[in-house]
């Protein structure tokens, strides 16, 4: 079943169209015979889910007024209309962002640096974009054969606070809480 949407971006080999229900559809240049899409105009397409991307949609069999065939040239009037349409879209986007985000920005700007960092970490996690937290370092336990590795918390849990920290430091090659000096060749 053919669907339609308005082209909202085009960046070289790909772009996005927004359907009336708000869903974004990824469109690759290979679906328009290596042509281009004109921003702000309507495009027709079939959709299919992209494997491994959580139900995101890809446009196929793309056609419509927004399609500019490979090698086709715009007239001066079309170029001027595109420029005007893109300017209007950018302006509308700025206004929408002002209305939607000013109250949020005002609240965030009052947070201290630590709370801002926590907020960013939480947003990234909530949006499913991964994590900014560093992966916990793991080290080999020098008393065990077999090569199993453990985090600092696991050393402390197993050996207790004092001995756990000592074992953690031992496992890194530290002596007396400091790293052993590197052996260097003296240049003559």
N, C-alpha and C positions, 0 to 999 in steps of 0.2 A: 504494500500500500504506500503510495507516494505521500510524502509530508513536505512541509515548507517551513522556511524560517528566514530571518533577516541576518545577513552577513554582518558580524560585529567586529571581526578582525581578519586580517590577511597578512601573513608574514612569510613571504617567499614561497616555500613549497607547501605550506599548510595554513589553515585558518579555522575559524569557528562561526557557526550560524546558531542563532538562538530561536528555538521554536516558541510558539505562543504559550506553551505550558511552562516556559522558563528553562527547559532542558537545553544544554549545549550539545552541539553535534560537531565532531571533528571532521574536517574535509581536507583531504590530501590532493595535491595537484594532479596526481595520476588519475583521479576520478573525474577530472575535467580536461582530459587529453593534454596535460602539461600547460593548461591555460592559467588564468588568474580569476579571482573573485573581486567584485567591486563592493566596497563597504557601504552598508546602509540599504542595499537593494535586496529583493527577495530571490531566494534560490529554492528549487524543488529537489528532493532527494528521497531515496529509500534509506532505511537505517538498519544497522546490524550492531550487535554488542561486540565490543573489542575484548578478546580473550585476555584474562589476567588484569583487567583494569576496573574491576568492581562495577560492571554494568554500564560503563560509559559507552556512548554511541558514536559510530562512525558513519558518515554519509557516503552512499554509493549511488551510481546512476544520476549524477548531479546535472541539473539543467536550470534554466531560468534567466531572468533579466540580469542577474548579477554575474553571470558567466561571461568572461572575456576570453575568446579563443586564443590559442597560442599564435603569436605574430600579429594579432589584430591591433589596430591603432584606434585610440579614442579621438573624437573630434574635439576642437577647442571648447565647444559648448558642453560636451560630456565631461571633459576634464574640469571645467569650471563648476559644473553641477556636483561632481564628485567632491571637489575641494570644499564647496559650501556645505554639502551633506555631512562630510566628516567633521567639519568645524562645529556644526549644530549638534552632532552626536557627542563630541567632546565636551561642549558646553553643558548639555543636558546631564552628562555623566558627572561633571563637577558639581552641579546643583544638587543632584541626587545624593552624592557623597556628602555634601555639606549637611543636608537635612538629616541623613541617616547616621552620620558619624560624629557630628559636632558634640552632642552630649557625652558620647563615649570618650572622645578625645579629651574633653574637659576633665572627666573623672580620672583618666589614665595620667594626664599631665600632672595631677596632684599627688600621684604615688611617688614614693622614693625609689631610687635605682634598684634596690634589692627586690621590691615588690613588682616592679616593671619586668624584671628578668623572670621572676616566678610566673607572672601572667603570660609572658611570651612562651615559656616552656609548656604551660598548661594548655594554651591555645593550640600549639603545634601538636601536642599529644591528643587533644580532643578532636582536632581536625583529621587525625589519622596520618599526619605527615612525618611520623617517626618521633625522634627525640633528640634534643640537643645535649642531653646528659652524656658524659664520657662513659664508655663501657668500663666496668670495674676491672682493675688490674688483677691478674691471677698469677700466682707464683707456685713453684714446686715445693712441697714439704721436704726438707732435707733429711727427715728421719724415716721417710717412707720410700720404699722401692716401688717402681711401677709407673712413675711419671705423672701421677694425678696432680692437678693444680687446684688452688683454692684462693678465694678472695681474702682480704685482710679480716673482714668480719667473720669469715669461717675459721680462720686461724684463732681468733680471739674466743670464738664460741667453743672450739675444741680444746684449746689449751688453757683458757682463762685469760684475764686481761693482761697481766704482766708477762707471763710466758708466751702468750699469743703474739704480743708485739715483738718480743725478742725473737721468736721463731720467724715472724714475718721479715724482720730485718736480716736475719741469718739467710733466709731464702733469696735475698737480693744480692748477696755478696758483700753486704756492708760489714764493716768492722767497727765496733764501738759507736754505732749510730751514724758513721760516716762511710761514704763509699771508699773502697780501696783505691789508692792512686793508680792511674794508668801507667803502664810501663811504656816509656818512650825511648827512642834511639836518639842519642845526642848527635847533633850535626857538627861536623868539624869544620 
